[in-house]
Amino acid sequence: MSSERILASLREADACAQRLDKTGWNQHLNAARKAIDAFESNGEDVRTLRGEHLLVSAFQQRTNLDAYLHTLEEAAALIGGQSVVLPLRCPMFQGFYSAFSVVNEEPGYAARNADLLDRSEELFFQMTSGGRGTATSYRAQMAFYRGNFDQARILGLQALDEARANNQELVALCAAEILANTSKHLQDVSLWRFARESIRTCADNEAASNACRKLAQVLDCTLDLSVGLLPDAPAWLREGDFGTVPAEWGFQEVEGTVPAPIVHVALLARVQYLLYRSRRTMALSALGVMSDVYGQRSVVLDAYDGFFSANAYHYLGDVSREQTALRKGVEAVGPDGLWVIAAEFADLFGDLLYDEVARFDPTSVAEVRRIGEGYWKKLRLMREDVLVQAPGRLTNREHQVAKLAVQGKTNAEIAGTLHISVRTVRYHLENIYHKCHVSRRAQLADVLRSANMETAAWARESRS
């Protein structure tokens, strides 16, 4: 095998890694290694080839930053410059959107991982001119989960800029999600709108990768759910059919409904949706699928597994299991001080949660109270702001259709009045419902009535 064939084999191995095809990854990587060994036995200088091999093999250490950094250090020393295997300015974790989930399988290492990730990003940039924004996004996530919301906003905006400038689509989405979540605690509606617009722009961008667009759609649903919205859920969320099956590296795509690297995000969204719809037993089943079938693990996922399970058991009246699940959630976030995840459930669990926090670390109870008390009220206020602002995004034609719809006109009557087809009326109504977060005309009248706009008068008339 020539050196060019070796490099081609390494490129194929990297492509397999991004598809989570472990078999193909191993085959191409092993073939390249054997060829490199043969070259070396013939007296050839194989330093650069071994460096490229190490760089591609680093993918398997993505959840162990010590090993990942060590491999990158060895690869950088051997390559001595730019890699010719990985694409120029390629994303650092490529198919993985959240560095925080990727590198935090076990609790207690968040701060240390931030330092390791800084160094890893520098080495990755040295070899690919890519990866910028990953470490900043990680620190933004850590600041948010620790309740440092002003810092999370600053770092989130910085990470978003860095990721966009360095072709890190998925990292940019991660930063936008953190900004949206931060805005709820700061009650910063303008930040919420900015973050949501960033996510929705990606969802509608046909030039973006499929994984990026789908992740944006998943995050859009998740954020709506977080403030009590989403009356018209997409099929994958309602039915839980992600188009994937379990595989050696977690799962693989079958139909591509939800790209494999973001299935864990979709699973959490489905759990939230089921809880939102009061389908608690189904929510518990979905949580079991996440851990037992798909084998997803990280500090964040384990925490939400615990708190969402406790939510379901709370309403099912199973106090014992509720307490056990709460303890699991607290033990996941406690070692790293990621108390925001726990605090967001404080209004639901009250003293039961505070007792579990006190059992783990009495000094953290005050912090959980500070973050959590009144959080659900903040969400209600955010929801009202979102609903009131929604009509302002309607086009002139959508305003016309909405006005006639809440007056009780049928689709055919609206079509006749506006001289458009019934199909076009349906199209406009779908857009109106989506923008206003409603699913029927009576709800639309309520939304428009609450908005300070010209339509308020006729919205009131339609309800009288």
C-alpha positions as CSV (number, residue, x, y, z in Angstrom):
1,M,0.0,0.0,0.0
2,S,1.4,3.4,-1.0
3,S,1.5,6.4,1.3
4,E,-1.3,7.9,-0.6
5,R,-3.4,4.8,-0.2
6,I,-2.6,4.9,3.6
7,L,-3.8,8.5,3.8
8,A,-7.0,7.6,1.8
9,S,-7.6,4.7,4.2
10,L,-7.3,7.0,7.1
11,R,-9.8,9.4,5.5
12,E,-12.2,6.6,5.1
13,A,-11.7,5.6,8.8
14,D,-12.5,9.2,9.8
15,A,-15.7,9.2,7.7
16,C,-16.7,5.9,9.3
17,A,-16.2,7.4,12.7
18,Q,-18.5,10.3,12.0
19,R,-21.2,7.8,10.9
20,L,-20.6,5.9,14.1
21,D,-19.6,2.9,11.9
22,K,-17.2,1.3,14.4
23,T,-16.6,-1.8,12.2
24,G,-15.6,0.3,9.2
25,W,-13.5,2.6,11.4
26,N,-11.6,-0.4,12.8
27,Q,-11.0,-2.0,9.4
28,H,-9.6,1.1,7.7
29,L,-7.6,2.1,10.8
30,N,-6.1,-1.4,11.1
31,A,-5.3,-1.6,7.4
32,A,-3.5,1.7,7.6
33,R,-1.5,0.7,10.7
34,K,-0.3,-2.6,9.1
35,A,0.8,-0.7,6.0
36,I,2.6,1.9,8.1
37,D,4.4,-0.9,10.0
38,A,5.4,-2.4,6.6
39,F,6.8,0.9,5.5
40,E,8.8,1.3,8.7
41,S,10.3,-2.2,8.3
42,N,11.6,-1.1,4.9
43,G,13.4,1.8,6.4
44,E,10.9,4.5,5.4
45,D,10.2,7.6,7.6
46,V,6.7,7.0,8.9
47,R,6.6,9.7,11.6
48,T,3.9,11.8,9.8
49,L,1.9,8.8,8.8
50,R,1.9,7.6,12.4
51,G,0.8,11.0,13.5
52,E,-2.1,11.0,11.1
53,H,-3.1,7.5,12.3
54,L,-3.1,8.8,15.9
55,L,-5.1,11.8,15.0
56,V,-7.9,9.7,13.4
57,S,-7.7,7.1,16.3
58,A,-8.3,9.9,18.8
59,F,-12.0,9.7,18.1
60,Q,-12.4,6.7,20.3
61,Q,-11.1,8.6,23.3
62,R,-13.7,11.4,22.9
63,T,-15.2,10.7,26.3
64,N,-11.9,10.4,28.1
65,L,-10.2,13.8,27.8
66,D,-7.0,12.7,29.4
67,A,-6.5,10.0,26.8
68,Y,-7.8,12.3,24.1
69,L,-5.3,15.1,24.9
70,H,-2.4,12.6,25.2
71,T,-3.2,11.2,21.7
72,L,-3.5,14.7,20.2
73,E,-0.1,15.6,21.8
74,E,1.6,12.6,20.3
75,A,-0.1,13.2,16.9
76,A,0.9,16.9,16.9
77,A,4.5,16.1,17.7
78,L,4.7,13.6,14.8
79,I,2.8,15.6,12.2
80,G,4.6,18.8,13.0
81,G,2.0,21.0,11.3
82,Q,-1.2,20.7,9.4
83,S,-2.9,17.4,9.0
84,V,-3.5,16.2,5.4
85,V,-6.1,13.7,6.5
86,L,-8.7,15.6,8.4
87,P,-10.5,18.4,6.4
88,L,-9.2,21.9,6.9
89,R,-11.2,23.8,9.5
90,C,-13.2,20.6,10.4
91,P,-15.2,20.6,13.6
92,M,-13.5,19.2,16.7
93,F,-16.2,16.7,17.7
94,Q,-18.0,16.8,14.3
95,G,-21.1,14.7,14.8
96,F,-21.4,15.5,18.5
97,Y,-23.1,18.8,19.4
98,S,-22.5,19.1,23.1
99,A,-18.9,18.9,24.4
100,F,-20.3,19.0,27.9
101,S,-22.2,15.7,27.3
102,V,-19.4,14.2,25.3
103,V,-16.7,14.6,27.9
104,N,-18.6,14.2,31.2
105,E,-19.5,10.6,31.6
106,E,-18.6,10.6,35.3
107,P,-19.3,13.3,37.9
108,G,-16.6,15.3,39.6
109,Y,-14.4,16.3,36.6
110,A,-16.2,19.2,35.0
111,A,-13.7,21.9,36.0
112,R,-10.7,19.8,35.2
113,N,-12.2,18.8,31.9
114,A,-12.5,22.5,31.0
115,D,-8.7,22.9,31.2
116,L,-8.1,19.7,29.3
117,L,-10.5,20.8,26.6
118,D,-8.7,24.2,26.3
119,R,-5.4,22.4,25.6
120,S,-7.1,19.8,23.3
121,E,-8.7,22.6,21.2
122,E,-5.3,24.3,20.8
123,L,-3.7,21.1,19.5
124,F,-6.6,20.3,17.3
125,F,-6.5,23.9,15.8
126,Q,-2.8,23.5,15.2
127,M,-3.4,20.4,13.1
128,T,-6.6,21.4,11.3
129,S,-7.2,25.1,11.8
130,G,-10.6,24.1,13.2
131,G,-12.3,23.4,16.5
132,R,-12.5,27.0,17.8
133,G,-15.5,27.6,20.0
134,T,-15.7,24.1,21.6
135,A,-13.9,25.0,24.8
136,T,-15.7,28.3,25.2
137,S,-19.0,26.6,24.7
138,Y,-18.1,24.1,27.3
139,R,-17.3,26.8,29.8
140,A,-20.6,28.6,28.9
141,Q,-22.4,25.4,29.7
142,M,-20.6,24.9,33.0
143,A,-21.3,28.5,34.0
144,F,-25.0,28.0,33.2
145,Y,-25.3,24.8,35.1
146,R,-23.6,26.3,38.1
147,G,-26.0,29.3,38.1
148,N,-23.5,31.9,36.9
149,F,-26.0,33.3,34.4
150,D,-24.2,36.6,33.6
151,Q,-21.0,34.7,32.8
152,A,-23.0,32.1,30.8
153,R,-24.4,34.9,28.7
154,I,-21.0,36.4,28.0
155,L,-19.4,33.1,27.3
156,G,-22.3,31.8,25.3
157,L,-22.2,34.9,23.0
158,Q,-18.5,34.5,22.6
159,A,-18.8,30.7,21.8
160,L,-21.5,31.4,19.3
161,D,-19.3,33.9,17.4
162,E,-16.3,31.6,17.6
163,A,-18.2,28.6,16.4
164,R,-19.8,30.4,13.5
165,A,-16.5,31.8,12.4
166,N,-14.9,28.4,12.5
167,N,-17.6,26.3,10.8
168,Q,-18.7,24.6,14.0
169,E,-22.4,24.4,13.2
170,L,-23.3,22.0,16.1
171,V,-21.2,23.9,18.6
172,A,-22.9,27.1,17.6
173,L,-26.3,25.5,18.2
174,C,-25.1,24.3,21.6
175,A,-24.1,27.9,22.4
176,A,-27.5,29.2,21.2
177,E,-29.3,26.7,23.4
178,I,-27.3,27.8,26.5
179,L,-28.2,31.4,25.7
180,A,-31.9,30.5,25.4
181,N,-31.8,28.6,28.7
182,T,-29.9,31.4,30.4
183,S,-32.5,34.0,29.2
184,K,-35.2,32.2,31.2
185,H,-33.3,32.7,34.5
186,L,-32.4,36.3,33.6
187,Q,-35.9,37.0,32.2
188,D,-34.2,38.5,29.3
189,V,-36.7,38.3,26.4
190,S,-34.5,39.9,23.9
191,L,-31.8,37.3,24.6
192,W,-34.4,34.5,24.3
193,R,-35.5,35.9,20.9
194,F,-32.0,36.2,19.7
195,A,-31.1,32.7,20.7
196,R,-34.3,31.2,19.2
197,E,-33.8,33.1,16.0
198,S,-30.3,31.6,15.8
199,I,-31.6,28.1,16.2
200,R,-34.5,28.6,13.8
201,T,-32.3,30.1,11.1
202,C,-30.2,27.0,11.2
203,A,-33.3,24.8,11.1
204,D,-34.4,26.5,7.9
205,N,-30.9,26.6,6.3
206,E,-30.8,24.1,3.5
207,A,-27.0,24.6,3.2
208,A,-26.5,23.3,6.7
209,S,-25.9,19.6,7.4
210,N,-28.8,17.3,8.0
211,A,-27.6,16.7,11.6
212,C,-27.4,20.4,12.2
213,R,-30.9,21.2,10.8
214,K,-32.5,18.3,12.7
215,L,-30.8,19.3,15.9
216,A,-32.1,22.8,15.5
217,Q,-35.6,21.4,15.1
218,V,-35.2,19.2,18.2
219,L,-33.9,22.2,20.3
220,D,-36.7,24.4,19.0
221,C,-39.2,21.8,20.3
222,T,-37.3,21.4,23.6
223,L,-37.2,25.1,24.3
224,D,-40.9,25.5,23.5
225,L,-41.7,22.6,25.9
226,S,-39.5,24.3,28.6
227,V,-41.9,27.2,28.7
228,G,-45.1,25.1,28.4
229,L,-45.7,25.5,24.7
230,L,-45.8,23.1,21.7
231,P,-49.4,22.2,21.0
232,D,-48.6,20.7,17.6
233,A,-45.7,18.3,18.1
234,P,-43.9,16.7,15.2
235,A,-44.4,13.0,14.6
236,W,-41.0,11.9,15.8
237,L,-41.7,13.6,19.2
238,R,-45.2,12.2,19.5
239,E,-44.4,8.7,18.5
240,G,-40.8,8.3,19.5
241,D,-39.8,6.8,16.2
242,F,-36.3,8.2,15.7
243,G,-35.3,6.0,12.8
244,T,-32.4,4.4,14.7
245,V,-31.6,1.1,16.2
246,P,-29.1,0.2,19.0
247,A,-25.5,-0.5,17.8
248,E,-22.1,-1.0,19.2
249,W,-21.4,2.7,19.6
250,G,-24.8,3.5,20.9
251,F,-27.1,3.5,17.8
252,Q,-27.1,3.7,14.1
253,E,-29.4,5.3,11.6
254,V,-32.0,3.3,9.7
255,E,-34.4,5.9,8.2
256,G,-32.6,9.0,9.3
257,T,-35.5,10.6,11.0
258,V,-33.2,11.8,13.8
259,P,-29.4,11.7,13.0
260,A,-27.7,9.2,15.3
261,P,-25.4,11.6,17.2
262,I,-28.3,13.6,18.5
263,V,-30.7,10.8,19.5
264,H,-30.1,11.5,23.2
265,V,-31.3,15.1,22.7
266,A,-34.4,13.8,21.0
267,L,-35.0,11.3,23.7
268,L,-34.9,13.9,26.4
269,A,-37.3,16.1,24.3
270,R,-39.7,13.2,24.0
271,V,-39.6,12.6,27.8
272,Q,-40.4,16.3,28.3
273,Y,-43.2,16.1,25.8
274,L,-44.7,13.0,27.6
275,L,-44.5,14.7,30.9
276,Y,-46.1,17.8,29.4
277,R,-48.9,15.7,28.2
278,S,-49.2,14.0,31.6
279,R,-48.2,10.6,30.2
280,R,-46.0,9.7,33.1
281,T,-45.7,6.0,32.6
282,M,-44.7,6.4,29.0
283,A,-42.2,9.0,30.1
284,L,-40.6,6.5,32.5
285,S,-40.5,4.0,29.7
286,A,-38.8,6.5,27.4
287,L,-36.2,7.2,30.1
288,G,-35.6,3.4,30.3
289,V,-35.0,3.4,26.5
290,M,-32.4,6.1,26.9
291,S,-30.3,4.3,29.4
292,D,-31.0,0.6,28.8
293,V,-31.5,0.4,25.0
294,Y,-29.4,3.3,23.7
295,G,-26.9,3.2,26.5
296,Q,-26.6,7.0,26.7
297,R,-24.6,8.2,29.7
298,S,-23.3,11.6,30.8
299,V,-23.6,13.7,33.9
300,V,-26.3,15.8,32.3
301,L,-28.3,12.9,31.0
302,D,-28.0,11.0,34.3
303,A,-29.2,14.1,36.1
304,Y,-32.3,14.6,33.9
305,D,-33.0,10.9,34.1
306,G,-33.2,11.2,37.8
307,F,-35.2,14.4,37.9
308,F,-37.6,13.6,35.1
309,S,-38.2,10.2,36.7
310,A,-38.9,11.9,40.0
311,N,-41.4,14.2,38.2
312,A,-43.3,11.2,36.9
313,Y,-43.3,9.3,40.3
314,H,-44.4,12.5,42.0
315,Y,-47.6,12.7,40.0
316,L,-48.1,8.9,40.1
317,G,-48.0,9.2,43.9
318,D,-45.0,6.9,44.4
319,V,-43.1,8.8,47.1
320,S,-40.5,6.2,47.7
321,R,-39.4,6.0,44.1
322,E,-39.7,9.8,43.8
323,Q,-37.2,10.2,46.6
324,T,-34.8,7.6,45.1
325,A,-35.0,9.3,41.7
326,L,-34.3,12.7,43.3
327,R,-31.3,11.2,45.0
328,K,-30.0,9.9,41.7
329,G,-30.3,13.4,40.2
330,V,-28.7,15.1,43.1
331,E,-25.8,12.7,43.1
332,A,-25.2,13.3,39.4
333,V,-25.0,17.1,39.6
334,G,-23.6,17.5,43.1
335,P,-19.9,16.6,42.6
336,D,-19.6,19.3,39.9
337,G,-21.9,21.9,41.5
338,L,-24.3,21.8,38.5
339,W,-27.2,22.8,40.8
340,V,-29.3,24.6,38.1
341,I,-30.5,21.2,36.9
342,A,-31.8,20.4,40.4
343,A,-33.0,23.9,41.1
344,E,-35.3,24.1,38.1
345,F,-37.4,21.4,39.8
346,A,-37.4,23.1,43.2
347,D,-41.0,24.5,42.8
348,L,-42.2,21.0,42.2
349,F,-40.4,19.0,44.9
350,G,-39.8,21.7,47.5
351,D,-38.4,20.4,50.8
352,L,-38.0,16.8,49.4
353,L,-35.4,18.2,47.0
354,Y,-33.8,20.4,49.6
355,D,-33.5,17.5,52.0
356,E,-31.7,15.4,49.3
357,V,-29.3,18.3,48.5
358,A,-28.6,18.8,52.3
359,R,-27.9,15.1,52.5
360,F,-25.3,15.5,49.8
361,D,-23.9,18.9,50.7
362,P,-25.6,21.1,53.3
363,T,-23.7,24.2,52.1
364,S,-25.4,24.0,48.7
365,V,-29.0,24.2,49.9
366,A,-29.0,28.0,49.9
367,E,-27.7,28.1,46.3
368,V,-30.4,25.7,45.1
369,R,-33.0,27.8,46.8
370,R,-31.6,31.0,45.3
371,I,-31.7,29.6,41.8
372,G,-34.9,27.6,42.1
373,E,-37.5,29.5,44.1
374,G,-39.9,31.2,41.7
375,Y,-38.4,29.6,38.6
376,W,-41.7,28.4,37.4
377,K,-43.1,31.9,37.8
378,K,-40.3,33.1,35.6
379,L,-41.3,30.5,33.0
380,R,-44.9,31.6,33.1
381,L,-43.9,35.2,32.5
382,M,-41.6,34.1,29.7
383,R,-44.4,32.2,28.1
384,E,-46.7,35.2,28.3
385,D,-44.0,37.3,26.7
386,V,-43.5,34.8,23.9
387,L,-47.2,34.5,23.2
388,V,-47.7,38.3,23.2
389,Q,-44.8,38.8,20.8
390,A,-45.7,36.0,18.5
391,P,-48.4,38.0,16.5
392,G,-45.8,40.6,15.8
393,R,-44.0,38.1,13.5
394,L,-47.1,37.6,11.3
395,T,-46.9,38.8,7.7
396,N,-49.6,41.2,6.4
397,R,-51.4,38.3,4.7
398,E,-51.2,36.2,7.8
399,H,-52.8,39.1,9.8
400,Q,-55.6,39.2,7.3
401,V,-56.2,35.4,7.5
402,A,-55.9,35.4,11.3
403,K,-58.5,38.2,11.6
404,L,-61.0,36.4,9.5
405,A,-60.3,33.1,11.2
406,V,-61.1,34.3,14.7
407,Q,-64.2,36.0,13.4
408,G,-65.5,32.5,12.7
409,K,-65.0,32.5,8.9
410,T,-64.5,29.1,7.3
411,N,-61.5,28.4,5.2
412,A,-63.6,28.7,2.0
413,E,-65.1,32.0,3.2
414,I,-61.6,33.3,3.9
415,A,-60.4,32.2,0.5
416,G,-63.3,34.0,-1.2
417,T,-62.8,37.2,0.8
418,L,-59.1,37.4,0.1
419,H,-59.3,35.9,-3.4
420,I,-56.9,33.1,-2.7
421,S,-57.2,29.3,-2.8
422,V,-58.4,27.2,0.2
423,R,-55.1,25.4,0.1
424,T,-53.3,28.8,0.5
425,V,-55.6,29.6,3.5
426,R,-54.6,26.3,5.1
427,Y,-50.9,27.1,4.5
428,H,-51.2,30.5,6.1
429,L,-53.1,29.1,9.1
430,E,-50.4,26.5,9.7
431,N,-47.8,29.2,9.8
432,I,-50.0,31.4,12.1
433,Y,-50.6,28.5,14.5
434,H,-46.9,27.7,14.6
435,K,-45.8,31.3,15.2
436,C,-48.5,31.8,17.9
437,H,-47.9,28.4,19.5
438,V,-51.6,27.4,19.2
439,S,-53.5,24.6,17.6
440,R,-57.0,25.9,17.1
441,R,-58.9,29.2,16.4
442,A,-60.2,29.8,19.9
443,Q,-56.6,29.7,21.3
444,L,-55.6,32.1,18.5
445,A,-58.2,34.6,19.6
446,D,-56.9,34.5,23.1
447,V,-53.3,35.1,21.9
448,L,-54.3,38.0,19.7
449,R,-56.5,39.5,22.4
450,S,-53.5,39.5,24.8
451,A,-51.3,41.2,22.2
452,N,-51.2,45.0,22.0
453,M,-52.1,45.3,18.4
454,E,-54.9,46.5,16.1
455,T,-56.5,43.1,16.1
456,A,-57.3,43.2,19.8
457,A,-60.8,44.6,19.3
458,W,-62.0,42.0,16.8
459,A,-60.3,39.2,18.8
460,R,-62.5,40.3,21.8
461,E,-65.6,40.4,19.5
462,S,-64.9,36.8,18.4
463,R,-65.0,35.6,22.0
464,S,-68.2,37.4,23.0
